[in-house]
């Protein structure tokens, strides 16, 4: 988890993706996940704190789809993924502040 906190701080998105050995997105860790678990300490693998099966969008999805996710699930970031039939490879992150309609 120490590396996770360092990377989250560097990227300043409030979220970090967790991938498996093949590079498929298997979960996310948010600032909220860290706050809820900080008393446990950082001597855990990222998988312990992560939210599995995060909400994602595809590269061809519409901005309106993302805005619906942000509103419906009360989240601020979505991973953009390419689904190859075996899993979802992260190719980007869309933050609510990137969306002009959300401002």
Chimera marker file (.cmm) of the C-alpha trace (Angstrom):
<marker_set name="trace">
<marker id="1" x="0.000" y="0.000" z="0.000" r="1" g="1" b="0" radius="0.5"/>
<marker id="2" x="2.917" y="2.361" z="0.542" r="1" g="1" b="0" radius="0.5"/>
<marker id="3" x="3.627" y="2.422" z="-3.211" r="1" g="1" b="0" radius="0.5"/>
<marker id="4" x="-0.084" y="2.987" z="-3.849" r="1" g="1" b="0" radius="0.5"/>
<marker id="5" x="-0.164" y="6.074" z="-1.628" r="1" g="1" b="0" radius="0.5"/>
<marker id="6" x="2.974" y="7.461" z="-3.276" r="1" g="1" b="0" radius="0.5"/>
<marker id="7" x="1.525" y="6.951" z="-6.766" r="1" g="1" b="0" radius="0.5"/>
<marker id="8" x="-1.878" y="8.412" z="-5.833" r="1" g="1" b="0" radius="0.5"/>
<marker id="9" x="-0.156" y="11.485" z="-4.441" r="1" g="1" b="0" radius="0.5"/>
<marker id="10" x="1.937" y="11.897" z="-7.586" r="1" g="1" b="0" radius="0.5"/>
<marker id="11" x="-1.007" y="11.563" z="-9.997" r="1" g="1" b="0" radius="0.5"/>
<marker id="12" x="-3.405" y="13.694" z="-7.919" r="1" g="1" b="0" radius="0.5"/>
<marker id="13" x="-6.555" y="12.009" z="-9.243" r="1" g="1" b="0" radius="0.5"/>
<marker id="14" x="-7.839" y="10.571" z="-5.987" r="1" g="1" b="0" radius="0.5"/>
<marker id="15" x="-7.930" y="7.098" z="-7.506" r="1" g="1" b="0" radius="0.5"/>
<marker id="16" x="-5.512" y="4.446" z="-8.674" r="1" g="1" b="0" radius="0.5"/>
<marker id="17" x="-6.172" y="1.328" z="-10.699" r="1" g="1" b="0" radius="0.5"/>
<marker id="18" x="-5.143" y="-2.132" z="-9.579" r="1" g="1" b="0" radius="0.5"/>
<marker id="19" x="-4.226" y="-4.521" z="-12.378" r="1" g="1" b="0" radius="0.5"/>
<marker id="20" x="-3.459" y="-8.202" z="-12.494" r="1" g="1" b="0" radius="0.5"/>
<marker id="21" x="-0.268" y="-9.711" z="-13.929" r="1" g="1" b="0" radius="0.5"/>
<marker id="22" x="-1.679" y="-9.424" z="-17.465" r="1" g="1" b="0" radius="0.5"/>
<marker id="23" x="-2.515" y="-5.729" z="-17.115" r="1" g="1" b="0" radius="0.5"/>
<marker id="24" x="-6.271" y="-6.130" z="-16.737" r="1" g="1" b="0" radius="0.5"/>
<marker id="25" x="-8.071" y="-3.771" z="-14.377" r="1" g="1" b="0" radius="0.5"/>
<marker id="26" x="-9.321" y="-5.737" z="-11.371" r="1" g="1" b="0" radius="0.5"/>
<marker id="27" x="-10.073" y="-2.917" z="-8.963" r="1" g="1" b="0" radius="0.5"/>
<marker id="28" x="-9.540" y="0.647" z="-7.848" r="1" g="1" b="0" radius="0.5"/>
<marker id="29" x="-8.415" y="2.299" z="-4.660" r="1" g="1" b="0" radius="0.5"/>
<marker id="30" x="-9.806" y="5.729" z="-3.900" r="1" g="1" b="0" radius="0.5"/>
<marker id="31" x="-8.835" y="8.350" z="-1.355" r="1" g="1" b="0" radius="0.5"/>
<marker id="32" x="-11.948" y="7.247" z="0.533" r="1" g="1" b="0" radius="0.5"/>
<marker id="33" x="-10.751" y="3.637" z="0.587" r="1" g="1" b="0" radius="0.5"/>
<marker id="34" x="-7.476" y="4.825" z="2.103" r="1" g="1" b="0" radius="0.5"/>
<marker id="35" x="-9.214" y="6.936" z="4.748" r="1" g="1" b="0" radius="0.5"/>
<marker id="36" x="-11.509" y="4.073" z="5.728" r="1" g="1" b="0" radius="0.5"/>
<marker id="37" x="-8.566" y="1.690" z="6.120" r="1" g="1" b="0" radius="0.5"/>
<marker id="38" x="-5.691" y="3.877" z="7.324" r="1" g="1" b="0" radius="0.5"/>
<marker id="39" x="-5.947" y="2.663" z="10.915" r="1" g="1" b="0" radius="0.5"/>
<marker id="40" x="-5.101" y="-0.827" z="9.687" r="1" g="1" b="0" radius="0.5"/>
<marker id="41" x="-1.750" y="0.441" z="8.429" r="1" g="1" b="0" radius="0.5"/>
<marker id="42" x="-0.069" y="0.219" z="5.043" r="1" g="1" b="0" radius="0.5"/>
<marker id="43" x="1.440" y="-3.247" z="5.388" r="1" g="1" b="0" radius="0.5"/>
<marker id="44" x="-1.132" y="-4.821" z="3.076" r="1" g="1" b="0" radius="0.5"/>
<marker id="45" x="-1.244" y="-5.570" z="-0.637" r="1" g="1" b="0" radius="0.5"/>
<marker id="46" x="-3.412" y="-3.207" z="-2.690" r="1" g="1" b="0" radius="0.5"/>
<marker id="47" x="-5.990" y="-5.945" z="-3.236" r="1" g="1" b="0" radius="0.5"/>
<marker id="48" x="-7.033" y="-5.798" z="0.410" r="1" g="1" b="0" radius="0.5"/>
<marker id="49" x="-8.209" y="-2.170" z="0.184" r="1" g="1" b="0" radius="0.5"/>
<marker id="50" x="-9.444" y="-2.078" z="-3.405" r="1" g="1" b="0" radius="0.5"/>
<marker id="51" x="-12.975" y="-1.970" z="-4.716" r="1" g="1" b="0" radius="0.5"/>
<marker id="52" x="-13.394" y="-4.874" z="-7.126" r="1" g="1" b="0" radius="0.5"/>
<marker id="53" x="-15.094" y="-4.560" z="-10.515" r="1" g="1" b="0" radius="0.5"/>
<marker id="54" x="-14.997" y="-0.761" z="-10.699" r="1" g="1" b="0" radius="0.5"/>
<marker id="55" x="-17.296" y="1.259" z="-12.934" r="1" g="1" b="0" radius="0.5"/>
<marker id="56" x="-15.632" y="1.815" z="-16.292" r="1" g="1" b="0" radius="0.5"/>
<marker id="57" x="-16.355" y="3.249" z="-19.709" r="1" g="1" b="0" radius="0.5"/>
<marker id="58" x="-15.060" y="2.362" z="-23.144" r="1" g="1" b="0" radius="0.5"/>
<marker id="59" x="-13.101" y="4.674" z="-25.433" r="1" g="1" b="0" radius="0.5"/>
<marker id="60" x="-16.099" y="5.107" z="-27.753" r="1" g="1" b="0" radius="0.5"/>
<marker id="61" x="-18.667" y="5.789" z="-25.006" r="1" g="1" b="0" radius="0.5"/>
<marker id="62" x="-20.294" y="9.201" z="-24.876" r="1" g="1" b="0" radius="0.5"/>
<marker id="63" x="-19.554" y="11.896" z="-22.332" r="1" g="1" b="0" radius="0.5"/>
<marker id="64" x="-23.219" y="11.694" z="-21.324" r="1" g="1" b="0" radius="0.5"/>
<marker id="65" x="-22.619" y="8.058" z="-20.316" r="1" g="1" b="0" radius="0.5"/>
<marker id="66" x="-19.759" y="9.133" z="-18.064" r="1" g="1" b="0" radius="0.5"/>
<marker id="67" x="-21.819" y="11.926" z="-16.524" r="1" g="1" b="0" radius="0.5"/>
<marker id="68" x="-24.586" y="9.427" z="-15.778" r="1" g="1" b="0" radius="0.5"/>
<marker id="69" x="-22.091" y="7.158" z="-13.975" r="1" g="1" b="0" radius="0.5"/>
<marker id="70" x="-20.668" y="10.086" z="-11.995" r="1" g="1" b="0" radius="0.5"/>
<marker id="71" x="-24.144" y="11.104" z="-10.874" r="1" g="1" b="0" radius="0.5"/>
<marker id="72" x="-25.693" y="7.672" z="-10.338" r="1" g="1" b="0" radius="0.5"/>
<marker id="73" x="-22.790" y="6.162" z="-8.397" r="1" g="1" b="0" radius="0.5"/>
<marker id="74" x="-21.534" y="9.368" z="-6.727" r="1" g="1" b="0" radius="0.5"/>
<marker id="75" x="-18.018" y="8.870" z="-8.080" r="1" g="1" b="0" radius="0.5"/>
<marker id="76" x="-15.539" y="11.376" z="-9.483" r="1" g="1" b="0" radius="0.5"/>
<marker id="77" x="-13.358" y="9.253" z="-11.751" r="1" g="1" b="0" radius="0.5"/>
<marker id="78" x="-13.845" y="6.486" z="-14.299" r="1" g="1" b="0" radius="0.5"/>
<marker id="79" x="-11.232" y="4.307" z="-15.887" r="1" g="1" b="0" radius="0.5"/>
<marker id="80" x="-11.429" y="4.199" z="-19.657" r="1" g="1" b="0" radius="0.5"/>
<marker id="81" x="-10.817" y="0.595" z="-20.666" r="1" g="1" b="0" radius="0.5"/>
<marker id="82" x="-10.455" y="-1.479" z="-23.795" r="1" g="1" b="0" radius="0.5"/>
<marker id="83" x="-12.302" y="-4.768" z="-23.366" r="1" g="1" b="0" radius="0.5"/>
<marker id="84" x="-10.626" y="-7.521" z="-25.382" r="1" g="1" b="0" radius="0.5"/>
<marker id="85" x="-13.021" y="-10.266" z="-24.297" r="1" g="1" b="0" radius="0.5"/>
<marker id="86" x="-10.621" y="-11.601" z="-21.658" r="1" g="1" b="0" radius="0.5"/>
<marker id="87" x="-10.595" y="-8.504" z="-19.498" r="1" g="1" b="0" radius="0.5"/>
<marker id="88" x="-10.463" y="-4.744" z="-19.413" r="1" g="1" b="0" radius="0.5"/>
<marker id="89" x="-7.147" y="-3.014" z="-20.082" r="1" g="1" b="0" radius="0.5"/>
<marker id="90" x="-6.976" y="0.513" z="-18.703" r="1" g="1" b="0" radius="0.5"/>
<marker id="91" x="-6.087" y="3.121" z="-21.314" r="1" g="1" b="0" radius="0.5"/>
<marker id="92" x="-6.969" y="6.285" z="-19.407" r="1" g="1" b="0" radius="0.5"/>
<marker id="93" x="-8.858" y="7.950" z="-16.598" r="1" g="1" b="0" radius="0.5"/>
<marker id="94" x="-11.687" y="10.428" z="-16.964" r="1" g="1" b="0" radius="0.5"/>
<marker id="95" x="-12.162" y="12.718" z="-13.972" r="1" g="1" b="0" radius="0.5"/>
<marker id="96" x="-15.380" y="14.624" z="-13.427" r="1" g="1" b="0" radius="0.5"/>
<marker id="97" x="-13.410" y="17.894" z="-13.569" r="1" g="1" b="0" radius="0.5"/>
<marker id="98" x="-12.393" y="16.985" z="-17.141" r="1" g="1" b="0" radius="0.5"/>
<marker id="99" x="-16.047" y="17.223" z="-18.188" r="1" g="1" b="0" radius="0.5"/>
<marker id="100" x="-17.228" y="20.724" z="-19.069" r="1" g="1" b="0" radius="0.5"/>
<marker id="101" x="-20.883" y="19.772" z="-18.576" r="1" g="1" b="0" radius="0.5"/>
<marker id="102" x="-20.184" y="18.770" z="-14.980" r="1" g="1" b="0" radius="0.5"/>
<marker id="103" x="-18.772" y="22.148" z="-13.926" r="1" g="1" b="0" radius="0.5"/>
<link id1="1" id2="2" r="1" g="1" b="0" radius="0.2"/>
<link id1="2" id2="3" r="1" g="1" b="0" radius="0.2"/>
<link id1="3" id2="4" r="1" g="1" b="0" radius="0.2"/>
<link id1="4" id2="5" r="1" g="1" b="0" radius="0.2"/>
<link id1="5" id2="6" r="1" g="1" b="0" radius="0.2"/>
<link id1="6" id2="7" r="1" g="1" b="0" radius="0.2"/>
<link id1="7" id2="8" r="1" g="1" b="0" radius="0.2"/>
<link id1="8" id2="9" r="1" g="1" b="0" radius="0.2"/>
<link id1="9" id2="10" r="1" g="1" b="0" radius="0.2"/>
<link id1="10" id2="11" r="1" g="1" b="0" radius="0.2"/>
<link id1="11" id2="12" r="1" g="1" b="0" radius="0.2"/>
<link id1="12" id2="13" r="1" g="1" b="0" radius="0.2"/>
<link id1="13" id2="14" r="1" g="1" b="0" radius="0.2"/>
<link id1="14" id2="15" r="1" g="1" b="0" radius="0.2"/>
<link id1="15" id2="16" r="1" g="1" b="0" radius="0.2"/>
<link id1="16" id2="17" r="1" g="1" b="0" radius="0.2"/>
<link id1="17" id2="18" r="1" g="1" b="0" radius="0.2"/>
<link id1="18" id2="19" r="1" g="1" b="0" radius="0.2"/>
<link id1="19" id2="20" r="1" g="1" b="0" radius="0.2"/>
<link id1="20" id2="21" r="1" g="1" b="0" radius="0.2"/>
<link id1="21" id2="22" r="1" g="1" b="0" radius="0.2"/>
<link id1="22" id2="23" r="1" g="1" b="0" radius="0.2"/>
<link id1="23" id2="24" r="1" g="1" b="0" radius="0.2"/>
<link id1="24" id2="25" r="1" g="1" b="0" radius="0.2"/>
<link id1="25" id2="26" r="1" g="1" b="0" radius="0.2"/>
<link id1="26" id2="27" r="1" g="1" b="0" radius="0.2"/>
<link id1="27" id2="28" r="1" g="1" b="0" radius="0.2"/>
<link id1="28" id2="29" r="1" g="1" b="0" radius="0.2"/>
<link id1="29" id2="30" r="1" g="1" b="0" radius="0.2"/>
<link id1="30" id2="31" r="1" g="1" b="0" radius="0.2"/>
<link id1="31" id2="32" r="1" g="1" b="0" radius="0.2"/>
<link id1="32" id2="33" r="1" g="1" b="0" radius="0.2"/>
<link id1="33" id2="34" r="1" g="1" b="0" radius="0.2"/>
<link id1="34" id2="35" r="1" g="1" b="0" radius="0.2"/>
<link id1="35" id2="36" r="1" g="1" b="0" radius="0.2"/>
<link id1="36" id2="37" r="1" g="1" b="0" radius="0.2"/>
<link id1="37" id2="38" r="1" g="1" b="0" radius="0.2"/>
<link id1="38" id2="39" r="1" g="1" b="0" radius="0.2"/>
<link id1="39" id2="40" r="1" g="1" b="0" radius="0.2"/>
<link id1="40" id2="41" r="1" g="1" b="0" radius="0.2"/>
<link id1="41" id2="42" r="1" g="1" b="0" radius="0.2"/>
<link id1="42" id2="43" r="1" g="1" b="0" radius="0.2"/>
<link id1="43" id2="44" r="1" g="1" b="0" radius="0.2"/>
<link id1="44" id2="45" r="1" g="1" b="0" radius="0.2"/>
<link id1="45" id2="46" r="1" g="1" b="0" radius="0.2"/>
<link id1="46" id2="47" r="1" g="1" b="0" radius="0.2"/>
<link id1="47" id2="48" r="1" g="1" b="0" radius="0.2"/>
<link id1="48" id2="49" r="1" g="1" b="0" radius="0.2"/>
<link id1="49" id2="50" r="1" g="1" b="0" radius="0.2"/>
<link id1="50" id2="51" r="1" g="1" b="0" radius="0.2"/>
<link id1="51" id2="52" r="1" g="1" b="0" radius="0.2"/>
<link id1="52" id2="53" r="1" g="1" b="0" radius="0.2"/>
<link id1="53" id2="54" r="1" g="1" b="0" radius="0.2"/>
<link id1="54" id2="55" r="1" g="1" b="0" radius="0.2"/>
<link id1="55" id2="56" r="1" g="1" b="0" radius="0.2"/>
<link id1="56" id2="57" r="1" g="1" b="0" radius="0.2"/>
<link id1="57" id2="58" r="1" g="1" b="0" radius="0.2"/>
<link id1="58" id2="59" r="1" g="1" b="0" radius="0.2"/>
<link id1="59" id2="60" r="1" g="1" b="0" radius="0.2"/>
<link id1="60" id2="61" r="1" g="1" b="0" radius="0.2"/>
<link id1="61" id2="62" r="1" g="1" b="0" radius="0.2"/>
<link id1="62" id2="63" r="1" g="1" b="0" radius="0.2"/>
<link id1="63" id2="64" r="1" g="1" b="0" radius="0.2"/>
<link id1="64" id2="65" r="1" g="1" b="0" radius="0.2"/>
<link id1="65" id2="66" r="1" g="1" b="0" radius="0.2"/>
<link id1="66" id2="67" r="1" g="1" b="0" radius="0.2"/>
<link id1="67" id2="68" r="1" g="1" b="0" radius="0.2"/>
<link id1="68" id2="69" r="1" g="1" b="0" radius="0.2"/>
<link id1="69" id2="70" r="1" g="1" b="0" radius="0.2"/>
<link id1="70" id2="71" r="1" g="1" b="0" radius="0.2"/>
<link id1="71" id2="72" r="1" g="1" b="0" radius="0.2"/>
<link id1="72" id2="73" r="1" g="1" b="0" radius="0.2"/>
<link id1="73" id2="74" r="1" g="1" b="0" radius="0.2"/>
<link id1="74" id2="75" r="1" g="1" b="0" radius="0.2"/>
<link id1="75" id2="76" r="1" g="1" b="0" radius="0.2"/>
<link id1="76" id2="77" r="1" g="1" b="0" radius="0.2"/>
<link id1="77" id2="78" r="1" g="1" b="0" radius="0.2"/>
<link id1="78" id2="79" r="1" g="1" b="0" radius="0.2"/>
<link id1="79" id2="80" r="1" g="1" b="0" radius="0.2"/>
<link id1="80" id2="81" r="1" g="1" b="0" radius="0.2"/>
<link id1="81" id2="82" r="1" g="1" b="0" radius="0.2"/>
<link id1="82" id2="83" r="1" g="1" b="0" radius="0.2"/>
<link id1="83" id2="84" r="1" g="1" b="0" radius="0.2"/>
<link id1="84" id2="85" r="1" g="1" b="0" radius="0.2"/>
<link id1="85" id2="86" r="1" g="1" b="0" radius="0.2"/>
<link id1="86" id2="87" r="1" g="1" b="0" radius="0.2"/>
<link id1="87" id2="88" r="1" g="1" b="0" radius="0.2"/>
<link id1="88" id2="89" r="1" g="1" b="0" radius="0.2"/>
<link id1="89" id2="90" r="1" g="1" b="0" radius="0.2"/>
<link id1="90" id2="91" r="1" g="1" b="0" radius="0.2"/>
<link id1="91" id2="92" r="1" g="1" b="0" radius="0.2"/>
<link id1="92" id2="93" r="1" g="1" b="0" radius="0.2"/>
<link id1="93" id2="94" r="1" g="1" b="0" radius="0.2"/>
<link id1="94" id2="95" r="1" g="1" b="0" radius="0.2"/>
<link id1="95" id2="96" r="1" g="1" b="0" radius="0.2"/>
<link id1="96" id2="97" r="1" g="1" b="0" radius="0.2"/>
<link id1="97" id2="98" r="1" g="1" b="0" radius="0.2"/>
<link id1="98" id2="99" r="1" g="1" b="0" radius="0.2"/>
<link id1="99" id2="100" r="1" g="1" b="0" radius="0.2"/>
<link id1="100" id2="101" r="1" g="1" b="0" radius="0.2"/>
<link id1="101" id2="102" r="1" g="1" b="0" radius="0.2"/>
<link id1="102" id2="103" r="1" g="1" b="0" radius="0.2"/>
</marker_set>
